Amino acid sequence: MSENGFLEDAARAAHWIASYRENVHDLPVLPRVRPGDVAAGLPEEPPEKPEPLESVLADLDDVIVPGLTHWNHPGFFAYFCSSTTDAGVLAEFLAAELNQNAMLWRTSPAGTELEQRMVEWVRRFVGLPDAFDGLILDTASSSSFTALLAAREQAVPDVRQRGLAGRSDVGPCVLYISEEAHSSLDKSALAAGFGLDHVRHVPVDERLRMLPAALEEAISADRAAGLTPVMVCATIGTTSTTSVDPVREVSEICERTGVWLHVDAAYAGPAAALPEKRGEFEGWERADSIVLNPHKWMSTPIDCSVLLFRNDAAMRRPLSLTPEYLRSTEDGQNLMDIGLSLGRRFRALKLWFQFRMEGAEGMRARLRTHIALADQLAGWIEEDPRFEVAAPHPFSLVVFRAVPPGDADPDDWNQTLLEAVNRDGRVFLSHTTVDGRYAIRLAVGSARGTEQAVQEAWSLLTGEYDRMAAG
Ligand SMILES: Cc1ncc(COP(=O)(O)O)c(C=O)c1O
């Protein structure tokens, strides 16, 4: 393709994006397709001949868009919202062209050093001390897994060489998380060979926070039984309700017992940039490692997960391995030494664009808007006898449930209500259970979100409630 042809096609793609943005709020957030519908619209064989971009874009509209869940829709309130801003979209476009793979310093000096500086910017943004170093991985799942391997190496020093199988000198490795922790931690333990029998789900208090006394007891009991406590993961902003584990107390236990402390702040981490929210993060500066995901609440396009850690050498030990063909002589850092993947995307570019084009000020303002909208919604719920707030809401997620009329089963009622609201198409909310009872989650977090969308969600919930109550 000629340069002119590229410019025309790039303009076509940019126009497509602009028109998608303008019209996305008219599309149903959740697509109305059944499994197999999208695949049925795609030929089984790849095309033999090249096709012009126009026909590919036409199929994007006809075949793909009807099967998309619109994460950038202002009515997307499910899970933890992951949306994008101009800065992120433009940086991804450019990153594709630059096609950097910063596995070694020499394979991308700028990719390596920009990544290191962006990790530093994120660290400063959230107010963590200089002692933290870090890198960017794809997801919180990868970040926590990488931290777990470093923790295992610390607890079982020669595991890298000897492995774990058949050893009489090392008891089974154990991971400690709360009952509310994200399943990615259980998965990390699976992948690291701990076995699910060796993941302790420490009970929580009435505010869904890990009970430190129960944690300490579990660690002591395991040590006494010859097991090997490896890592505690405390969560700031759990997935289900955004509860906050008492990190300071947990860190003291970890220090006393010599167990690695990892903090999962995948969603809530960016809120540490707000002085009024710093209290929720008390003690996280004492962690050995921390994960936070710009691709959740910093509106960076997926994927972008920042893993911060104190001890660089400990992070390198589990997986650094340099075959001859990757040997290089420069002093620069080789990011391939930490984590499983060798090749790595140029994720730092989108963080750089975002910090430059929005400023830390703009990012803080967005977080505050989301928190204010969530507080406003919680206020409406508290004032309405048809609904109740089901858990504390320190950030931008509100968990609540309808109080059904008469003696209807509350779980069934709430599930039916949620399904009806989601069927409408203007919003998408998700659910959880709190103390074993069904509850609805509304997470404000879209960079494209507006007060109007939250109001719309509330009027759909109340309207649907009344319709159901009227039978
Ligand atoms: C608290 C928490 N930790 C970890 C994860 C996993 O994130 P990822 O999809 O980046 O692996 C999530 C996902 O929502 C989460 O809420």
The ligand as an SDF file (V2000), in Angstrom:
LIG
                    3D

 16 16  0  0  0  0  0  0  0  0999 V2000
   -9.1850   -7.2640   42.9850 C   0  0  0  0  0  0  0  0  0  0  0  0
   -8.8810   -7.9220   41.6740 C   0  0  0  0  0  0  0  0  0  0  0  0
   -7.7280   -8.6050   41.5250 N   0  0  0  0  0  0  0  0  0  0  0  0
   -7.4100   -9.2100   40.3740 C   0  0  0  0  0  0  0  0  0  0  0  0
   -8.2430   -9.1730   39.2870 C   0  0  0  0  0  0  0  0  0  0  0  0
   -7.8370   -9.8650   38.0140 C   0  0  0  0  0  0  0  0  0  0  0  0
   -7.5300   -8.9080   37.0510 O   0  0  0  0  0  0  0  0  0  0  0  0
   -6.9270   -9.2890   35.6150 P   0  0  0  0  0  0  0  0  0  0  0  0
   -8.0940   -9.5060   34.7330 O   0  0  0  0  0  0  0  0  0  0  0  0
   -6.1090   -8.0900   35.2330 O   0  0  0  0  0  0  0  0  0  0  0  0
   -6.0940  -10.5110   35.7750 O   0  0  0  0  0  0  0  0  0  0  0  0
   -9.4610   -8.4920   39.3840 C   0  0  0  0  0  0  0  0  0  0  0  0
  -10.3940   -8.4370   38.2460 C   0  0  0  0  0  0  0  0  0  0  0  0
  -11.4350   -7.8410   38.2890 O   0  0  0  0  0  0  0  0  0  0  0  0
   -9.7860   -7.8530   40.6050 C   0  0  0  0  0  0  0  0  0  0  0  0
  -10.9470   -7.2030   40.7580 O   0  0  0  0  0  0  0  0  0  0  0  0
  1  2  1  0
  2  3  1  0
  2 15  2  0
  3  4  2  0
  4  5  1  0
  5  6  1  0
  5 12  2  0
  6  7  1  0
  7  8  1  0
  8  9  2  0
  8 10  1  0
  8 11  1  0
 12 13  1  0
 12 15  1  0
 13 14  2  0
 15 16  1  0
M  END
$$$$
